[in-house]
Amino acid sequence: MEKRVFGQRLHPLGLILFSYVILSGCEGGAPPSRSAQDATLDARKGEAGHLVIIGGALQSENAAVYQAILDSRWGDGPLCVLPTASGTPTSAMDAYVQDFDALGGPGTAQGILLTVDNRALARDEEMAGRLRECSGFFFTGGVQSRVLDVFLPDGEPTPAYQALWERYQAGAGISGSSAGAAIMSDPMIGGGSSGDALVQGVQSREEAAGVWVTPGLGFLKEGIVDQHFLARGRWARLVVAVLATDEDRLGFGIDENTALVVAGDSAWVVGESGVVFLDARSAVREDDGNGGYGIRLFLLGAGDGVDLSSGSVAWDGGKSPIPQRTEPFAHPHADLFASGSLLTVLLDLATAQDDRVTFHQEGHFLEFRKEPTFSAVAWDGLGVQDTPRGLFLGPFVLSAWRE
């Protein structure tokens, strides 16, 4: 079970949310102008809710992510905790309700025990009525396919799903961690590894080797989400899934203890690690394989953001350039799918004299290249070797092809 934060009351009905004002044309050069992160957005009545998409393994001291969840609520009802994905739903639900109440005061959260074991309740109008009273929703971790089995069995919207969608469209926030993050997009990654994805490609069956792609709940209108991203070396499975889609050619790989917050077309990072943003809209698929050429890749840290409609990125204005080295790239034989390896490779290439590096793994060539507009910035004093929290790196151009 993931750890959760205990602490002070964090604006139980607050509407203070982070937003970017200028996100277009912001790659490279000086940091873009944008609004202060503590600026209050205009009234949200009639707007779809905010998403807080968490990469899993949330740590108890990470108050920024918990505050983002509480601040995403809209209305007078409770934040409703849905343990549908969990293998121990009652205990997971009760723990989260207790923790959110500790943050926001008694009655802040309410558990709704809707699971694969009582899935018939998703078709019950009384259950749908309970969901319509919620100011926001939090999906726990576990197995993401369980959520689909309950809310969208065989792709059929249940009254419970329709209630979720109505509340989201009315302004209620949707949040989730780990499996609760994966369900946000449609299509959704259900399982698989990076190595299997490159070799076997996209699969429609859970038991098949490759990356299993299935329908999701579809709250995120642009892109595919993956979680535990840097910690579990999942970047290649997201690349393969993104390249295989005809429409959503964007990918968001959210690392542990970190969230991507989405408000309309703006998205930004909070938490202790980073988010890898993939833009494959101009990429070319491999003719006879699962890779492709010309995928733009960014590593976003806390305070950095992306415009979902244009794909433009922005880094936090308080970040400054990272000193460059005179040494060449130092990790030519790295296992790119090992825990944390992608971060090491990207940071080393960002600061090395080389402009590109090519690896050979799983019968594929994998190349990372710095674009001419490449920037590497971080908050002053950040120990960039230890955490990607304050890093912004990109754009890289990624290509992956069979030997």
Helices and strands as residue ranges (DSSP letters): E 51-54, H 63-71, E 79-82, H 89-104, E 109-111, G 116-123, H 125-131, E 136-139, H 144-151, G 153-155, H 159-170, E 173-177, H 179-182, E 188-192, H 194-200, E 202-203, E 211-214, E 224-227, H 235-243, E 250-254, E 258-263, E 266-271, E 275-279, E 284-285, E 292-300, E 305-307, E 313-314, E 319-321, H 341-351, E 356-361, E 364-379, E 392-402
